[in-house]
């Protein structure tokens, strides 16, 4: 199965009630998290509604019970902290300055160490998430300083990892991005000049008619009001380390990240794979939906026809771990089924964004063979994943990676394909259009942009050197 991302976030400050705009912003970001959803708004006090499930399931298409002209919202995949209601966001905490709500996308590498340290001082924690560590540290700083930029600076100097955050401090909405810009965060102006929005991706702006203004810079804090945005450079000034998987898989194709349409990057990737790993074939078939744009590029470059040879069942909802091998195999068949008329008797190029464990890819290859494919050649829109991600992707242990210590022919044998071809590192960097040193490639190289205990660090210095 493909890797899972952490979360999607939205924050809005307006002259009008924001609950419905937050709701539709979350709907646009549903791909970033499907375990839980929540919205917090402020009117006299912070009110928060959250629950397990998809956005429309949690709010029943009607979030109007949440009043207020400013608020934040969140959709979640669990990377740090298990999937349960206590760990859903936004997280709300009390402080001497009033209630605070926080929504976070990313992973804090040193959260466990900070949690243990604070527990020794008598602090009690309700959840197992790193987001609660963040909000409690911030509340503590605000209590002693009553100065939001200084409190945020002290927080950012304490934590190591990836984070885009939106914070609701009474009637103030704050957007924060980590010093390396690992996770995306953008700013937009609401329709008719009624306020401002911060969100993980530009698609959240598009759905409510907001005009994109710019990305939040790495290490920047932006205060959103109904009239203006106020920027504070907290940390930064060195090279960023944007997560390459945002362009390869996580972000929606119609989003714009760092000035590049994700769709254009993925189509370029498909063309580059075709150049690097050509093969004689009759049809190009994507793994829906993640491999679709890559496959279109591969088809355009080679002239081999593109076919929707696999159909995804979009109505089965979320699934859980099944008890038997037979049940798990039937579940894959339930999710994806082959169009036999497009596959039978043909040499197929199967295109996807990535392979992690290889188990799902192996089942998809088997599905194509049972549909009559004479050959199945797998082409992947990223280099091989060989190392864990500690910065917001659900890939934590090395023993799960099918590509680790295996050659391409060995991987092909493992997944039952006739051949497998991965995008080169140079190809990935050139298609994204940013310098290699401006990307986080830790899961591909084993070298990370922040200090991770027991792992190699690339050229970045410690955060306290900023």
C-alpha positions as CSV (number, residue, x, y, z in Angstrom):
1,X,0.0,0.0,0.0
2,X,1.2,3.6,-0.5
3,X,2.7,5.6,2.4
4,X,0.4,7.5,4.7
5,X,0.8,11.2,5.3
6,X,0.2,13.0,8.6
7,X,-2.6,15.6,8.3
8,X,-4.2,18.6,6.6
9,X,-4.8,21.9,8.3
10,X,-6.8,25.1,7.7
11,X,-7.0,28.4,9.6
12,X,-9.2,31.3,8.8
13,X,-9.7,34.9,10.1
14,X,-12.7,36.7,8.6
15,X,-15.4,39.3,9.1
16,X,-18.0,36.6,8.8
17,X,-18.7,33.2,10.4
18,X,-16.0,30.7,9.2
19,X,-17.4,27.3,10.1
20,X,-18.6,26.5,6.6
21,X,-15.4,27.7,4.9
22,X,-13.3,25.6,7.3
23,X,-15.6,22.6,6.5
24,X,-15.2,22.9,2.8
25,X,-11.5,23.6,3.2
26,X,-11.2,20.3,5.1
27,X,-13.3,18.5,2.4
28,X,-10.7,19.6,-0.2
29,X,-7.9,18.2,2.0
30,X,-9.6,14.9,2.8
31,X,-6.9,13.0,0.9
32,X,-4.4,14.1,3.6
33,X,-6.2,12.4,6.5
34,X,-9.2,10.1,6.7
35,X,-9.2,8.9,10.4
36,X,-10.6,12.0,12.1
37,X,-11.7,15.5,11.5
38,X,-12.2,18.6,13.7
39,X,-13.0,22.3,13.7
40,X,-12.4,24.9,16.5
41,X,-13.8,28.4,16.3
42,X,-13.8,31.4,18.7
43,X,-16.8,33.5,19.8
44,X,-16.4,34.6,23.4
45,X,-14.7,31.2,24.0
46,X,-13.2,28.4,21.9
47,X,-15.6,25.8,20.8
48,X,-14.4,22.6,19.2
49,X,-16.2,19.7,17.5
50,X,-14.2,16.7,16.3
51,X,-14.8,13.0,15.7
52,X,-13.6,9.8,14.1
53,X,-14.3,9.4,10.4
54,X,-14.4,11.5,7.2
55,X,-15.2,15.2,7.3
56,X,-18.8,14.8,6.1
57,X,-19.4,12.0,8.6
58,X,-18.2,14.0,11.6
59,X,-20.1,17.1,10.7
60,X,-23.1,15.6,8.8
61,X,-22.6,18.3,6.2
62,X,-23.6,21.0,8.8
63,X,-21.0,22.6,11.0
64,X,-23.2,25.7,11.6
65,X,-23.3,25.0,15.4
66,X,-19.8,26.5,15.6
67,X,-20.1,30.3,15.7
68,X,-17.2,32.7,15.3
69,X,-15.3,34.7,12.6
70,X,-12.0,32.9,13.2
71,X,-11.1,29.3,13.6
72,X,-8.9,26.3,12.7
73,X,-9.5,22.8,11.3
74,X,-7.8,19.5,10.9
75,X,-7.9,16.1,9.2
76,X,-5.7,13.3,10.5
77,X,-3.7,10.3,9.7
78,X,-2.0,8.8,12.8
79,X,1.8,8.8,12.7
80,X,2.5,9.7,16.3
81,X,-0.3,8.6,18.6
82,X,-2.8,5.9,17.8
83,X,-6.1,6.3,15.9
84,X,-8.6,7.2,18.6
85,X,-10.9,10.1,19.5
86,X,-8.6,11.3,22.2
87,X,-5.8,11.9,19.6
88,X,-8.0,13.8,17.1
89,X,-7.4,17.5,16.5
90,X,-7.6,20.4,17.0
91,X,-6.1,20.0,20.5
92,X,-7.5,22.5,23.0
93,X,-5.7,23.5,26.2
94,X,-6.3,26.2,28.9
95,X,-3.7,28.7,29.8
96,X,-3.4,31.9,31.9
97,X,-4.1,33.9,28.7
98,X,-7.2,31.9,27.9
99,X,-8.0,28.8,25.8
100,X,-5.7,27.8,22.9
101,X,-6.5,25.4,20.1
102,X,-3.8,23.9,17.8
103,X,-3.8,21.8,14.6
104,X,-0.6,20.3,13.4
105,X,0.8,18.5,10.3
106,X,4.1,16.7,10.8
107,X,6.1,14.8,13.4
108,X,8.2,16.1,16.2
109,X,11.3,13.9,16.5
110,X,12.0,14.8,20.1
111,X,8.4,14.8,21.4
112,X,8.8,11.7,23.5
113,X,11.9,13.1,25.2
114,X,10.1,16.3,26.0
115,X,7.1,14.5,27.3
116,X,9.2,12.4,29.7
117,X,10.9,15.5,30.9
118,X,7.7,17.3,31.5
119,X,6.1,14.3,33.3
120,X,9.0,14.3,35.7
121,X,8.0,17.9,36.5
122,X,4.5,16.8,37.2
123,X,2.8,17.6,33.9
124,X,-0.1,15.3,33.0
125,X,-0.9,14.4,29.4
126,X,-4.3,13.3,28.0
127,X,-3.3,12.1,24.6
128,X,-0.3,10.3,23.1
129,X,0.2,12.8,20.3
130,X,3.2,15.1,19.7
131,X,0.6,17.8,19.1
132,X,-0.4,17.9,22.8
133,X,3.3,18.4,23.6
134,X,3.3,21.4,21.3
135,X,0.3,23.1,22.7
136,X,1.3,22.6,26.3
137,X,4.8,24.0,25.6
138,X,3.2,27.0,23.8
139,X,0.7,27.6,26.6
140,X,3.5,27.5,29.1
141,X,5.6,30.1,27.1
142,X,2.6,32.4,26.7
143,X,1.9,32.3,30.4
144,X,5.4,33.5,31.2
145,X,5.8,36.0,28.3
146,X,2.4,37.1,27.1
147,X,4.2,37.8,23.8
148,X,3.1,35.5,20.9
149,X,6.2,35.9,18.6
150,X,8.6,35.4,21.5
151,X,6.6,32.4,22.8
152,X,6.6,30.8,19.3
153,X,10.3,31.4,18.9
154,X,11.0,29.7,22.3
155,X,8.8,26.8,21.2
156,X,10.5,26.4,17.8
157,X,13.9,26.4,19.5
158,X,12.8,23.5,21.7
159,X,11.3,21.2,19.1
160,X,13.0,19.2,16.3
161,X,11.0,17.8,13.4
162,X,8.5,18.8,10.8
163,X,5.5,21.0,11.4
164,X,3.0,23.2,9.8
165,X,0.6,24.5,12.4
166,X,-2.4,26.7,12.8
167,X,-3.1,28.0,16.3
168,X,-6.2,29.8,17.7
169,X,-5.3,32.0,20.6
170,X,-8.6,33.5,21.6
171,X,-9.6,35.5,18.5
172,X,-6.2,35.4,16.9
173,X,-5.2,32.9,14.2
174,X,-1.5,32.1,13.9
175,X,0.1,30.1,11.1
176,X,3.6,28.5,11.7
177,X,6.0,26.6,9.4
178,X,9.1,24.7,10.5
179,X,12.5,26.2,9.8
180,X,13.2,23.8,6.9
181,X,9.7,24.1,5.3
182,X,9.3,20.3,5.3
183,X,5.5,20.4,5.4
184,X,3.6,22.7,3.0
185,X,1.6,25.8,4.1
186,X,0.2,28.6,2.0
187,X,-1.7,31.8,2.5
188,X,-4.7,33.2,0.6
189,X,-7.1,36.2,0.7
190,X,-10.8,35.4,1.2
191,X,-13.4,36.4,-1.4
192,X,-14.4,40.1,-1.4
193,X,-11.5,40.9,1.0
194,X,-13.3,39.5,4.0
195,X,-10.2,38.0,5.6
196,X,-7.4,35.5,5.2
197,X,-6.8,31.8,5.1
198,X,-3.8,29.5,5.7
199,X,-3.9,25.9,4.5
200,X,-1.8,22.9,3.7
201,X,-2.6,23.1,0.0
202,X,-3.9,25.6,-2.5
203,X,-6.9,23.4,-3.3
204,X,-8.4,24.4,0.1
205,X,-8.2,28.0,-1.1
206,X,-9.7,27.2,-4.5
207,X,-12.8,25.5,-3.1
208,X,-13.9,28.6,-1.1
209,X,-12.9,31.1,-3.8
210,X,-9.9,32.5,-2.0
211,X,-7.0,34.0,-3.9
212,X,-3.6,32.5,-3.4
213,X,-1.1,35.0,-2.2
214,X,2.1,33.1,-1.2
215,X,3.6,30.2,0.7
216,X,4.4,30.6,4.3
217,X,8.2,30.8,4.4
218,X,10.2,28.2,6.3
219,X,10.6,29.4,9.9
220,X,7.9,32.1,9.5
221,X,5.0,32.9,11.8
222,X,2.0,34.7,10.2
223,X,-0.8,36.3,12.2
224,X,-4.1,36.3,10.2
225,X,-6.7,39.0,10.9
226,X,-9.8,40.0,8.9
227,X,-7.9,43.0,7.5
228,X,-4.3,41.9,7.1
229,X,-1.6,39.4,7.7
230,X,1.4,40.2,9.9
231,X,4.6,38.3,9.3
232,X,7.3,37.4,11.9
233,X,10.5,35.7,10.8
234,X,11.1,33.4,13.8
235,X,13.8,31.0,12.6
236,X,15.3,30.3,9.2
237,X,17.6,31.7,6.6
238,X,19.2,28.4,5.6
239,X,18.4,25.9,2.9
240,X,14.9,24.4,3.1
241,X,14.2,20.7,3.0
242,X,10.8,20.3,1.4
243,X,9.3,16.8,1.5
244,X,9.7,15.3,-2.0
245,X,6.7,13.0,-1.4
246,X,4.4,16.0,-1.5
247,X,5.0,16.2,-5.3
248,X,5.2,12.4,-5.9
249,X,2.1,11.3,-4.0
250,X,0.6,13.3,-1.1
251,X,-0.6,16.5,-2.5
252,X,-3.6,16.7,-4.9
253,X,-2.5,17.1,-8.5
254,X,-4.4,20.4,-8.8
255,X,-2.4,21.9,-5.9
256,X,0.6,24.3,-6.4
257,X,3.6,23.7,-4.1
258,X,6.7,26.0,-4.2
259,X,5.4,27.5,-7.5
260,X,5.0,24.2,-9.3
261,X,1.7,22.5,-10.2
262,X,1.8,19.0,-8.7
263,X,0.2,17.7,-11.9
264,X,3.0,19.1,-14.1
265,X,5.6,17.5,-11.8
266,X,4.0,14.1,-11.9
267,X,3.5,14.2,-15.7
268,X,7.2,15.1,-16.0
269,X,8.1,12.2,-13.8
270,X,6.1,9.8,-16.0
271,X,8.0,11.0,-19.1
272,X,11.3,10.7,-17.3
273,X,10.6,7.1,-16.2
274,X,9.8,6.3,-19.9
275,X,13.1,7.7,-20.9
276,X,15.0,5.9,-18.2
277,X,13.2,2.6,-18.3
278,X,11.7,2.0,-21.8
279,X,10.0,-1.4,-22.6
280,X,8.1,-2.9,-25.4
281,X,4.4,-2.9,-24.3
282,X,0.9,-2.7,-25.6
283,X,-0.8,-0.6,-22.9
284,X,0.0,1.7,-20.0
285,X,-2.2,1.1,-16.9
286,X,-2.1,3.3,-13.7
287,X,-2.7,2.2,-10.2
288,X,-5.6,4.5,-9.3
289,X,-5.5,7.1,-8.2
290,X,-1.9,7.6,-7.2
291,X,-0.3,6.5,-10.5
292,X,-2.7,8.2,-12.9
293,X,-0.7,11.4,-13.8
294,X,2.6,9.5,-13.9
295,X,1.1,7.0,-16.3
296,X,-0.2,9.8,-18.6
297,X,3.3,11.2,-18.9
298,X,4.7,7.7,-19.6
299,X,2.1,7.2,-22.3
300,X,2.7,10.7,-23.9
301,X,6.5,10.0,-24.0
302,X,6.3,6.5,-25.5
303,X,3.1,6.7,-27.6
304,X,1.9,3.5,-25.9
305,X,-1.9,3.8,-25.3
306,X,-3.1,4.8,-21.8
307,X,-5.9,2.7,-20.5
308,X,-7.9,2.7,-17.2
309,X,-7.2,-1.0,-16.9
310,X,-7.9,-1.1,-13.1
311,X,-11.1,0.3,-11.6
312,X,-11.1,1.5,-8.0
313,X,-14.2,0.8,-5.8
314,X,-14.8,4.2,-4.3
315,X,-17.7,3.2,-2.0
316,X,-16.3,0.7,0.4
317,X,-15.1,3.2,2.9
318,X,-12.3,2.7,5.3
319,X,-11.2,-0.9,6.0
320,X,-9.6,-2.6,9.0
321,X,-7.0,-5.3,9.4
322,X,-8.6,-8.6,8.3
323,X,-8.0,-11.9,10.2
324,X,-7.1,-14.3,7.4
325,X,-4.9,-14.3,4.2
326,X,-8.0,-15.2,2.1
327,X,-10.0,-12.2,3.5
328,X,-7.1,-9.8,2.9
329,X,-6.7,-11.0,-0.7
330,X,-10.4,-10.6,-1.3
331,X,-10.2,-7.1,0.2
332,X,-7.6,-6.1,-2.4
333,X,-9.9,-7.5,-5.1
334,X,-12.7,-5.5,-3.7
335,X,-10.7,-2.3,-3.9
336,X,-9.3,-2.8,-7.4
337,X,-10.6,-4.9,-10.2
338,X,-9.2,-5.3,-13.7
339,X,-11.0,-4.5,-17.0
340,X,-10.3,-7.8,-18.8
341,X,-11.0,-6.4,-22.3
342,X,-8.2,-3.8,-21.9
343,X,-5.7,-6.3,-20.4
344,X,-6.2,-9.7,-21.9
345,X,-3.4,-10.8,-24.2
346,X,-1.4,-7.6,-23.7
347,X,2.0,-6.6,-22.4
348,X,1.2,-4.1,-19.6
349,X,3.2,-1.3,-18.0
350,X,1.8,-0.8,-14.5
351,X,2.6,2.7,-13.2
352,X,2.5,3.8,-9.6
353,X,4.0,6.5,-7.4
354,X,6.0,4.3,-5.0
355,X,6.5,0.9,-3.5
356,X,6.9,0.5,0.3
357,X,6.4,-3.1,1.4
358,X,5.5,-4.5,-2.0
359,X,2.6,-6.6,-0.8
360,X,-0.2,-4.6,-2.4
361,X,1.9,-4.2,-5.7
362,X,2.3,-8.0,-5.8
363,X,-1.5,-8.5,-5.5
364,X,-2.1,-5.9,-8.2
365,X,0.3,-7.6,-10.5
366,X,-1.4,-10.9,-9.8
367,X,-4.8,-9.3,-10.6
368,X,-3.5,-8.2,-14.0
369,X,-2.1,-11.6,-14.8
370,X,-5.4,-13.3,-13.9
371,X,-7.1,-10.8,-16.2
372,X,-4.9,-12.2,-19.0
373,X,-1.8,-9.9,-19.2
374,X,1.0,-11.7,-20.9
375,X,3.6,-9.4,-19.3
376,X,3.5,-6.9,-16.4
377,X,6.3,-4.3,-16.2
378,X,6.2,-2.1,-13.1
379,X,7.3,1.5,-13.3
380,X,7.6,3.7,-10.2
381,X,7.5,7.5,-9.9
382,X,10.1,7.7,-7.2
383,X,13.5,6.2,-6.4
384,X,13.5,3.2,-4.1
385,X,12.4,3.7,-0.5
386,X,15.2,2.3,1.7
387,X,15.0,4.2,5.0
388,X,12.4,5.2,7.6
389,X,10.6,8.6,7.7
390,X,10.6,10.4,11.0
391,X,9.0,13.6,9.8
392,X,5.4,12.8,9.1
393,X,5.1,9.7,6.9
394,X,3.9,6.3,8.3
395,X,7.1,4.4,7.4
396,X,9.1,3.8,10.6
397,X,11.1,0.6,10.4
398,X,13.6,-0.6,7.8
399,X,12.5,-4.2,7.7
400,X,9.3,-3.3,5.9
401,X,11.0,-1.9,2.7
402,X,11.0,-4.3,-0.3
403,X,13.8,-2.3,-2.0
404,X,16.2,-2.5,0.9
405,X,19.3,-4.5,-0.1
406,X,17.6,-5.9,-3.2
407,X,18.4,-5.3,-6.9
408,X,15.7,-4.3,-9.4
409,X,15.5,-7.9,-10.8
410,X,15.1,-9.2,-7.2
411,X,12.4,-6.7,-6.5
412,X,10.6,-7.8,-9.7
413,X,10.8,-11.4,-8.6
414,X,9.4,-10.5,-5.2
415,X,6.4,-8.7,-6.6
416,X,5.8,-11.1,-9.5
417,X,6.6,-8.7,-12.3
418,X,8.5,-9.2,-15.4
419,X,10.6,-6.1,-14.7
420,X,10.6,-3.1,-12.3
421,X,12.0,0.4,-13.0
422,X,12.4,3.2,-10.5
423,X,12.8,6.9,-11.2
424,X,16.4,8.0,-10.7
425,X,17.3,10.5,-8.1
426,X,18.5,13.0,-10.7
427,X,15.2,12.5,-12.5
428,X,13.2,13.2,-9.4
429,X,15.1,16.4,-8.6
430,X,14.9,17.7,-12.1
431,X,11.1,17.1,-12.4
432,X,10.3,18.8,-9.1
433,X,12.5,21.7,-10.2
434,X,14.1,22.5,-6.9
435,X,17.7,21.9,-6.0
436,X,18.6,18.6,-4.4
437,X,19.8,20.4,-1.3
438,X,16.3,22.0,-1.0
439,X,14.5,18.7,-0.6
440,X,14.1,16.2,2.2
441,X,15.2,12.9,0.6
442,X,15.7,11.0,3.9
443,X,13.6,8.0,3.0
444,X,15.6,7.6,-0.2
445,X,19.1,8.2,1.1
446,X,19.0,7.6,4.8
447,X,20.3,11.1,5.5
448,X,18.0,13.5,7.3
449,X,17.7,17.2,7.4
450,X,17.3,17.3,11.2
451,X,19.1,15.4,13.9
452,X,17.5,11.9,14.4
453,X,19.1,9.7,17.1
454,X,21.0,6.9,15.5
455,X,20.7,8.3,11.9
456,X,22.9,10.2,9.6
457,X,22.3,14.0,9.3
458,X,22.9,15.8,6.1
459,X,24.5,19.3,6.0
460,X,21.9,21.1,8.1
461,X,23.1,22.4,11.5
462,X,21.3,22.2,14.8
463,X,18.2,24.4,15.2
464,X,19.9,26.3,18.0
465,X,22.4,27.6,15.4
466,X,19.8,29.6,13.5
